[in-house]
């Protein structure tokens, strides 16, 4: 009975995937385009074993995403705590930061940091890219973390205070472990978004994966081959992370 039920549930997914593959295959076969996939290989790996331009772009994308993830986590935790603090001024500024970031396009934020703030502070394009992504993703992470803190049962706070724990230990030993358990899948999902959003840093002349793709297309006119390869590269970077998120979610649900 279970096996038949599982098959019934998976049939729509299988049908969708098969239909999607057939649609792409039909379009591929009937597109009036001279496919030259054999020319893509050298942009992944050079003849002398060196990294191709696309692989070099992948490393830049991963570098930006790594530092962006660390900083966005810091911004998220700090702004969430500041917003929940008793200081109305600090809370006001955090609300202003979060709402401004969440209600304006990331591309505009990158331009503002690069063209307005960067000349004043003498920031490199890489620093501008990491800072823009960190502020953007940090605003969303802040709301996730704040919601997790608010959802901690009041009895936990009262019990911690009743035994004389200072505020710092209440957060580190009581609140944050519970918040992490509740919000980790959502925060991990933001890391996937960060990798995909990093494609916009190509607009400020950073040779990440997207910029390398644009460069190759302009030189070779291998439009579809290169962009399909770039899309595959992003998929290979984000799919394992998404898979890990699902495992974490299952384990957290199991512990509940």
BELHUSUL-V249013 format. One record per residue. OMEGA is omega in whole degrees, -180 to 180 (NA if undefined). Layout:
BEGIN
omega: [OMEGA	OMEGA]
END
This chain:
BEGIN
omega: [-179	-178	179	178	178	179	180	-179	-176	-179	178	180	179	179	180	-179	179	179	180	179	180	179	179	-180	178	178	179	-176	-174	177	-179	-175	180	-178	-179	-178	-177	-179	-176	-173	-176	178	173	-180	180	-179	180	179	179	180	176	-177	-179	179	175	177	177	180	178	179	179	179	179	-178	-179	-180	177	179	179	-178	180	176	178	179	-179	-180	-177	-177	177	179	-180	-179	180	-178	-179	180	180	180	180	179	179	-179	178	176	178	178	-175	-177	178	-179	-175	-176	174	-178	178	-179	179	179	177	180	-179	-179	-175	-174	-176	-175	-176	179	-179	-176	180	-180	177	177	180	179	178	-179	-179	-179	-179	179	-179	179	-179	-179	178	179	178	178	180	-180	177	-179	179	178	178	179	-180	-177	175	-176	-180	178	178	178	-177	179	180	180	-177	179	173	179	175	-176	-179	-180	177	180	-173	-174	-176	-171	-173	176	178	179	-180	-180	-178	-169	-175	179	-180	178	177	176	177	178	175	178	-179	180	-179	180	-179	178	-178	-179	177	-179	178	171	171	-174	174	-177	-179	180	177	177	178	-180	-179	-180	-180	-179	-171	-176	175	-170	-174	-177	-177	-177	173	178	177	178	178	179	177	178	-179	176	-174	-177	178	178	177	178	178	179	180	178	179	180	180	-180	178	177	-180	-180	177	NA]
END
